[in-house]
Amino acid sequence: MDKTFFEYLLRLGDSSLILSQRLGAWTGHGPILEEDLALTNTALDLLGQARMWLTLAGEVEGVGRDEDALAYLRDTHQFHNVLLVERDNGNYADTMARQFLFDVWHYFLLQRLEKSSDERVAAIAAKAIKEVTYHVRRSSDMVVRLGDGTAESHAKMQAAIDDAWRFTGELFADDAIDLELASRGIGCELSALRQPWLAHVREVLEEATLNVPDEAAANHLAYQGGRQGRHTEALGYVLAEMQHLPRAYPGATW
């Protein structure tokens, strides 16, 4: 088994899976019907991407675990998603701030992975980026609409961006796995994504009449570690709900 490649694929799949689960909680609770449907569709897009990454991870691992086993039968410390996506939904501004900051990063990551030396990775990235292009456009638009809206929506959107910003440093923190996969041409160095990400984020926040938080606020190590299996308490609650059925009824089928 190529253990390094396996964990890299888990990182890609887990971030999409956990964010999908978080967004799914909005189904039936969106502020307006259009947003309810948009969030549900985004959640389904991310779930589909997670399935592709986790299926490939199972093939690379080679011990018979499929996408379901990897999603439902791992414990908290065995997940490798970024901390940003496991954060509580909060209010609608919190959800959109989290989505926007992740979407922009996700787009530039997939753009690099489209050029992966592994044909399977490149194919998944090429399919996923079509959906994520829409995600970026939509979340950017919502940040502008809320930031440049009423005094209340502006204040809530600014507070949400400031709060979520702490968790963005992890998006660009390379470790040995990132560097090895980049050297093999399969992955990319995350640090290379920071400048294009920041340029897009700055442009959108300026249009939204929102302040760009201090970059130093994103570099605290206390808000990193998810990709290495160190998580906040929030992930445990997500997994408890997500994994209840398969753990309560092992082997259950429709």
PyMOL commands that set and color helices and strands:
alter all, ss='L'
color gray80, all
select helices_A, chain A and resi 3-24+33-61+67-72+76-78+83-86+92-113+119-147+151-165+169-172+176-183+190-207+215-218+221-223+226-228+233-242+244-248
alter helices_A, ss='H'
color red, helices_A
deselect
rebuild
show_as cartoon
